[in-house]
């Protein structure tokens, strides 16, 4: 097995490098924006440049490893190691000039996440984790929040890109939970949401319709920070709840109640 501390340092290095480039280009009028799966599913030239830089960096240091990236898909390499990359999570925010976005890099070994980095450029926050070694924010240990009552909890969520076309679009869950929790925030970056759960900044998070690059690093952060991740449905890509074990079960109970009501 590779030395994970060395691999983590490499992942953090390239995340910071592309994050600096993203920060420098934030709000520029020459940003090129195009659409992918729908009118609200965007990609920018900065997404693409960031991904290209990360892939070059990884191939230079770990040429035998496979890569799964948001914009370019899966590499042809067959390897027990797979780097899972979201080069700019929060593209809609970025395209709008909003400073809430992140770089997410995870590494799996035989389908199990073993390290993760979520870097938030504008705030210079680097969330890191190695399997079995805990989670950190800028080098300091972090842990999930201890709140167990929904009414005392601040939750985060997001909505799938096909929200206008698919009846299972999280609106019903949101409508139920928004009056049960203290507050719900919609940041626009699932990787950052999960990192904030790991650091106790959010008490919990749920979302549906996610992809591996959205969550690989963030899920490891939550678990290494003492939290739990529950997958609550299998028909909408990756759909999960994150937080401490008690709060996760309470969010899940609300979701199941909504499902039963149809």
Secondary structure in CASP SS format (residue, H / E / C, confidence):
PFRMAT SS
TARGET T0000
AUTHOR 0000-0000-0000
METHOD secondary structure of the structure
MODEL  1
X C 1.00
X C 1.00
X C 1.00
X H 1.00
X H 1.00
X H 1.00
X H 1.00
X H 1.00
X H 1.00
X H 1.00
X H 1.00
X H 1.00
X H 1.00
X H 1.00
X H 1.00
X H 1.00
X H 1.00
X H 1.00
X H 1.00
X H 1.00
X H 1.00
X H 1.00
X H 1.00
X H 1.00
X H 1.00
X C 1.00
X C 1.00
X C 1.00
X C 1.00
X C 1.00
X C 1.00
X C 1.00
X E 1.00
X E 1.00
X E 1.00
X C 1.00
X C 1.00
X C 1.00
X C 1.00
X C 1.00
X C 1.00
X E 1.00
X E 1.00
X E 1.00
X H 1.00
X H 1.00
X H 1.00
X H 1.00
X H 1.00
X H 1.00
X H 1.00
X H 1.00
X H 1.00
X H 1.00
X H 1.00
X H 1.00
X H 1.00
X H 1.00
X H 1.00
X H 1.00
X H 1.00
X C 1.00
X C 1.00
X C 1.00
X C 1.00
X E 1.00
X E 1.00
X E 1.00
X E 1.00
X C 1.00
X C 1.00
X C 1.00
X E 1.00
X E 1.00
X C 1.00
X C 1.00
X C 1.00
X C 1.00
X C 1.00
X C 1.00
X E 1.00
X E 1.00
X E 1.00
X E 1.00
X E 1.00
X E 1.00
X E 1.00
X E 1.00
X E 1.00
X C 1.00
X H 1.00
X H 1.00
X H 1.00
X H 1.00
X H 1.00
X H 1.00
X C 1.00
X C 1.00
X C 1.00
X C 1.00
X C 1.00
X E 1.00
X E 1.00
X E 1.00
X E 1.00
X E 1.00
X E 1.00
X E 1.00
X E 1.00
X C 1.00
X C 1.00
X E 1.00
X E 1.00
X E 1.00
X E 1.00
X E 1.00
X E 1.00
X E 1.00
X E 1.00
X E 1.00
X C 1.00
X C 1.00
X C 1.00
X C 1.00
X E 1.00
X E 1.00
X E 1.00
X E 1.00
X E 1.00
X E 1.00
X C 1.00
X C 1.00
X C 1.00
X C 1.00
X E 1.00
X E 1.00
X E 1.00
X C 1.00
X C 1.00
X E 1.00
X E 1.00
X E 1.00
X C 1.00
X C 1.00
X C 1.00
X C 1.00
X C 1.00
X C 1.00
X C 1.00
X H 1.00
X H 1.00
X H 1.00
X C 1.00
X E 1.00
X E 1.00
X E 1.00
X E 1.00
X C 1.00
X C 1.00
X C 1.00
X C 1.00
X C 1.00
X C 1.00
X C 1.00
X C 1.00
X C 1.00
X C 1.00
X C 1.00
X C 1.00
X C 1.00
X H 1.00
X H 1.00
X H 1.00
X H 1.00
X H 1.00
X H 1.00
X H 1.00
X C 1.00
X C 1.00
X C 1.00
X C 1.00
X C 1.00
X E 1.00
X E 1.00
X E 1.00
X C 1.00
X C 1.00
X C 1.00
X C 1.00
X H 1.00
X H 1.00
X H 1.00
X H 1.00
X H 1.00
X H 1.00
X H 1.00
X H 1.00
X H 1.00
X C 1.00
X C 1.00
X C 1.00
X C 1.00
X C 1.00
X E 1.00
X E 1.00
X E 1.00
X E 1.00
X E 1.00
X E 1.00
X E 1.00
X C 1.00
X H 1.00
X H 1.00
X H 1.00
X H 1.00
X H 1.00
X H 1.00
X H 1.00
X H 1.00
X H 1.00
X H 1.00
X H 1.00
X H 1.00
X H 1.00
X C 1.00
X C 1.00
X C 1.00
X E 1.00
X E 1.00
X E 1.00
X E 1.00
X E 1.00
X E 1.00
X C 1.00
X C 1.00
X C 1.00
X C 1.00
X E 1.00
X E 1.00
X E 1.00
X E 1.00
X E 1.00
X E 1.00
X C 1.00
X H 1.00
X H 1.00
X H 1.00
X H 1.00
X H 1.00
X H 1.00
X H 1.00
X H 1.00
X H 1.00
X H 1.00
X H 1.00
X H 1.00
X H 1.00
X H 1.00
X H 1.00
X H 1.00
X H 1.00
X C 1.00
END
